[in-house]
Amino acid sequence: MGMARNERRLIEINETISLSQMLGDRKDGTEQFTVCIKTDTGELAAIEMIVRNANGVFSFKDTNIGTIESAEFAQYIKKFQLGPDLSALDGKPAPKNEEELYHRVSETYAQTKSLKRTAKLLSLSEERTRRILFTTGDYTCDIHEKVMTLLREGKSLDEAAPLAGVNRNKIHAYLPYGVSK
């Protein structure tokens, strides 16, 4: 007797990608999986369906993508970590100057809509990524808005920090580059 069709088992591939296996008997002897990516909120979002045959080889549509341990499978999974529109970032040379870096961060953030993912993809700290995005005007948050308002009102960084609810040593994390009042 097989399991109910709606039961699932989760297989973590890495910190962001998991396979959700649909448990139950299939007449053709294959196993069906959903490739899922972890969102910034920690929830899993379904991306696409893949199938594993009796030999352990996965396929998407009619294309074999290898066993879970194979380089082909790793390459298949990599496209989800970069995202379909971000595959062009893979292997791009490092930016030559700050202007190029700012453009790359802005462009990547526009595609990912995620500060954390942008930082990770570009091998930058989240703080540096956030400050670059403050500088380019592509990102804001409540603390940044409060700090900038206080500075426009003539407050010093020492005065603005407690009013914005941040430590004096951490206030720079909420400033765009070039602001050091």
C-alpha positions in Angstrom: 0.0 0.0 0.0 1.4 3.4 -1.0 1.4 6.7 0.7 -1.1 9.4 0.1 -0.3 11.6 -2.9 -0.1 14.8 -0.9 2.6 13.7 1.5 6.1 15.3 0.9 9.7 14.9 1.9 12.1 17.8 1.8 15.7 17.3 0.7 18.0 20.2 1.3 20.5 20.7 -1.5 22.2 23.8 0.0 21.2 26.8 2.1 18.9 28.2 -0.5 17.7 25.3 -2.7 15.6 22.3 -1.6 13.8 19.5 -3.4 10.3 18.7 -2.2 9.6 15.1 -3.1 6.0 14.1 -3.7 5.6 10.7 -2.0 3.4 8.0 -3.3 3.4 5.2 -5.9 3.9 6.2 -9.5 3.0 3.6 -12.2 6.1 4.5 -14.2 8.5 3.9 -11.3 9.8 7.5 -11.3 9.8 10.0 -8.4 8.5 13.5 -8.8 10.2 16.5 -7.1 9.6 20.3 -7.0 12.7 22.5 -7.0 12.2 25.1 -4.3 14.2 28.2 -3.5 14.3 29.8 0.0 13.0 33.4 0.0 14.4 36.2 2.2 11.5 35.5 4.6 12.6 31.8 4.9 9.6 30.4 3.0 10.1 28.0 0.1 9.0 29.1 -3.3 8.3 26.4 -6.0 10.3 26.9 -9.2 9.8 23.9 -11.4 9.1 20.1 -11.4 11.8 17.5 -12.1 11.6 13.7 -12.1 14.1 11.0 -10.9 14.1 7.7 -12.7 14.8 4.3 -11.1 18.5 4.7 -11.7 18.7 7.9 -9.7 19.0 10.2 -12.7 17.0 13.4 -12.6 15.5 15.0 -15.7 13.7 18.2 -16.5 11.2 17.7 -19.4 13.2 15.4 -21.7 16.7 16.6 -20.6 18.8 14.5 -18.2 20.4 16.6 -15.5 22.3 13.8 -13.8 22.3 12.3 -10.4 22.2 14.4 -7.3 26.0 14.0 -6.8 26.9 14.9 -10.4 28.5 18.0 -11.8 25.5 18.3 -14.3 23.1 18.4 -11.4 25.2 21.0 -9.6 25.2 23.2 -12.8 21.4 22.8 -13.1 21.0 23.9 -9.4 23.4 26.8 -9.9 21.0 28.5 -12.3 18.4 28.9 -9.5 20.9 30.4 -7.1 21.8 33.0 -9.7 18.2 33.3 -11.0 17.3 33.2 -14.7 18.1 36.8 -15.3 21.3 36.8 -13.3 23.2 34.0 -15.1 25.1 36.8 -16.9 26.7 37.8 -13.6 28.4 34.4 -13.3 32.0 34.8 -14.2 31.8 38.6 -14.9 35.2 40.3 -14.1 35.4 42.3 -10.9 34.4 46.0 -11.3 37.4 48.2 -12.2 36.3 51.2 -10.2 33.7 52.4 -7.7 31.4 53.7 -10.4 31.3 50.3 -12.1 30.8 48.6 -8.7 27.8 50.9 -7.9 26.3 50.2 -11.3 26.7 46.4 -10.8 25.1 46.6 -7.3 22.2 48.7 -8.6 21.7 46.5 -11.6 21.8 43.3 -9.5 19.4 44.7 -6.8 17.0 45.7 -9.6 16.9 42.1 -10.7 16.9 40.3 -7.3 14.8 42.7 -5.3 16.8 41.4 -2.3 19.6 43.1 -0.4 20.9 39.8 1.0 20.9 38.1 -2.3 22.6 41.0 -4.0 25.3 41.1 -1.4 25.9 37.3 -1.7 26.0 37.3 -5.5 28.5 40.1 -5.6 30.6 38.9 -2.6 30.0 42.1 -0.7 28.9 42.6 2.9 25.3 43.4 3.4 26.3 46.7 5.0 28.4 47.8 2.0 25.7 46.7 -0.4 23.1 48.7 1.6 25.3 51.8 1.7 25.9 51.6 -2.0 22.1 51.3 -2.6 21.5 54.2 -0.3 24.0 56.2 -2.4 22.5 55.3 -5.7 18.9 55.9 -4.4 17.8 52.3 -5.1 17.1 51.3 -1.5 15.9 52.9 1.7 14.7 51.8 5.1 13.0 53.5 8.1 16.3 54.0 10.0 18.0 55.5 6.9 15.1 57.9 6.4 15.1 59.0 10.0 18.9 59.5 10.0 18.8 61.5 6.8 15.9 63.7 8.1 17.8 64.4 11.3 20.9 65.4 9.4 18.9 67.7 7.1 17.5 69.3 10.3 21.1 70.1 11.3 21.7 67.4 13.8 25.2 65.9 14.1 25.8 62.2 13.9 26.2 62.0 17.6 22.9 63.7 18.1 21.1 61.8 15.4 22.2 58.3 16.4 20.1 57.9 19.6 17.1 59.8 18.0 17.2 57.2 15.2 17.5 54.4 17.6 21.0 53.3 16.6 24.4 53.1 18.3 26.8 56.0 17.4 29.3 53.3 16.0 26.5 51.8 13.8 25.0 55.0 12.4 27.4 55.0 9.4 25.7 51.7 8.2 22.6 53.8 7.5 24.4 56.6 5.6 25.0 56.8 1.8 28.7 57.0 0.9 29.9 60.6 0.9 27.8 61.7 3.9 29.9 62.0 7.0 28.4 65.0 8.8 
